Amino acid sequence: MSSDQTAAIDRVATWLTTARQVVALTGAGVSTGSGIPDFRGPQGLWTTQPEKERLFSIDAYLEDPEVRRQVWQLRLDNPAFTTGPNAAHTALAQLERLGHLHTVVTQNIDGLHQAGGSSPDRVVEVHGTIHEVECLTCERRVPARPQLDRVRAGEADPPCERCGGLQKTATISFGQSLDPAVLQRAHDAVMGADLLLAVGSSLVVHPVALLPRTALEVGARLVVVNEQPTPYDERAAEVLREDAGDVLTALVEGVRQRVG
């Protein structure tokens, strides 16, 4: 890590200890250290395999049985079910325990913030979770693993056991609206923040990409931690162009030094 980045981390650690309310906004770059690929990075799924973007469309999912079959097979192999949290997740949980992180607003669906020690009631999963399955007809929600076991046993597209409707993991696909209540929680947290820590997100996916603008409008400092440029870099108080786990671990150490 360069001397400039070290100095920037030192400044951000000071801001963390003096902020009234810190909110972290996290994206796929937080989970790449756990072996979960991102979507838009140089080696991202949609960068290297753009044809797979169709699998994340709700219209294609509803209309095409083959898309549903492929999506269920992708879920079987998703590393979110077998991997664990990395240094970025555990560092954010440590910031919470130190009293310097109010809320984690995450675009990730992998559940690794909770696995890393963040309080579930402080994690806002704006794009849903892969660990539950929802019926698109009766809205019944059930744990994902038993449904995936049905796929392993030979059901290509397992229907809802209550009403026979189509099921999908409880994640937000392209063309689906975000849950208004969840989005409101994220908005309220940012509205009350005086420091927004945007980590591992390209900050281009709306409406979540509007949250940094909201933070700036209410006078909060914006700190961007991302290995690739984002649209908010020029407006950020600091930009840390390093690995999320390394940066967050260093920030935790800096906070500990300041609070004794």
Secondary structure in CASP SS format (residue, H / E / C, confidence):
PFRMAT SS
TARGET T0000
AUTHOR 0000-0000-0000
METHOD secondary structure of the structure
MODEL  1
M C 1.00
S C 1.00
S H 1.00
D H 1.00
Q H 1.00
T H 1.00
A H 1.00
A H 1.00
I H 1.00
D H 1.00
R H 1.00
V H 1.00
A H 1.00
T H 1.00
W H 1.00
L H 1.00
T H 1.00
T H 1.00
A C 1.00
R C 1.00
Q C 1.00
V E 1.00
V E 1.00
A E 1.00
L E 1.00
T E 1.00
G C 1.00
A H 1.00
G H 1.00
V H 1.00
S C 1.00
T H 1.00
G H 1.00
S H 1.00
G C 1.00
I C 1.00
P C 1.00
D C 1.00
F C 1.00
R C 1.00
G C 1.00
P C 1.00
Q C 1.00
G C 1.00
L H 1.00
W H 1.00
T H 1.00
T H 1.00
Q C 1.00
P H 1.00
E H 1.00
K H 1.00
E H 1.00
R H 1.00
L H 1.00
F H 1.00
S E 1.00
I H 1.00
D H 1.00
A H 1.00
Y H 1.00
L H 1.00
E H 1.00
D C 1.00
P H 1.00
E H 1.00
V H 1.00
R H 1.00
R H 1.00
Q H 1.00
V H 1.00
W H 1.00
Q H 1.00
L H 1.00
R H 1.00
L H 1.00
D C 1.00
N C 1.00
P H 1.00
A H 1.00
F H 1.00
T C 1.00
T C 1.00
G C 1.00
P C 1.00
N C 1.00
A H 1.00
A H 1.00
H H 1.00
T H 1.00
A H 1.00
L H 1.00
A H 1.00
Q H 1.00
L H 1.00
E H 1.00
R H 1.00
L C 1.00
G C 1.00
H C 1.00
L C 1.00
H C 1.00
T E 1.00
V E 1.00
V E 1.00
T E 1.00
Q C 1.00
N C 1.00
I C 1.00
D C 1.00
G C 1.00
L H 1.00
H H 1.00
Q H 1.00
A H 1.00
G C 1.00
G C 1.00
S C 1.00
S C 1.00
P H 1.00
D H 1.00
R H 1.00
V E 1.00
V E 1.00
E E 1.00
V C 1.00
H C 1.00
G E 1.00
T E 1.00
I E 1.00
H E 1.00
E E 1.00
V E 1.00
E E 1.00
C E 1.00
L C 1.00
T C 1.00
C C 1.00
E C 1.00
R C 1.00
R E 1.00
V E 1.00
P E 1.00
A H 1.00
R H 1.00
P H 1.00
Q H 1.00
L H 1.00
D H 1.00
R H 1.00
V H 1.00
R H 1.00
A C 1.00
G C 1.00
E C 1.00
A C 1.00
D C 1.00
P C 1.00
P C 1.00
C C 1.00
E C 1.00
R C 1.00
C C 1.00
G C 1.00
G C 1.00
L C 1.00
Q E 1.00
K E 1.00
T E 1.00
A E 1.00
T E 1.00
I C 1.00
S C 1.00
F E 1.00
G C 1.00
Q C 1.00
S C 1.00
L C 1.00
D C 1.00
P H 1.00
A H 1.00
V H 1.00
L H 1.00
Q H 1.00
R H 1.00
A H 1.00
H H 1.00
D H 1.00
A H 1.00
V H 1.00
M H 1.00
G C 1.00
A C 1.00
D C 1.00
L E 1.00
L E 1.00
L E 1.00
A E 1.00
V E 1.00
G C 1.00
S C 1.00
S C 1.00
L C 1.00
V C 1.00
V C 1.00
H C 1.00
P C 1.00
V H 1.00
A H 1.00
L H 1.00
L H 1.00
P H 1.00
R H 1.00
T H 1.00
A H 1.00
L H 1.00
E H 1.00
V C 1.00
G C 1.00
A C 1.00
R E 1.00
L E 1.00
V E 1.00
V E 1.00
V E 1.00
N C 1.00
E C 1.00
Q C 1.00
P C 1.00
T C 1.00
P C 1.00
Y C 1.00
D H 1.00
E H 1.00
R H 1.00
A C 1.00
A C 1.00
E E 1.00
V E 1.00
L E 1.00
R C 1.00
E C 1.00
D C 1.00
A H 1.00
G H 1.00
D H 1.00
V H 1.00
L H 1.00
T H 1.00
A H 1.00
L H 1.00
V H 1.00
E H 1.00
G H 1.00
V H 1.00
R H 1.00
Q H 1.00
R H 1.00
V H 1.00
G C 1.00
END
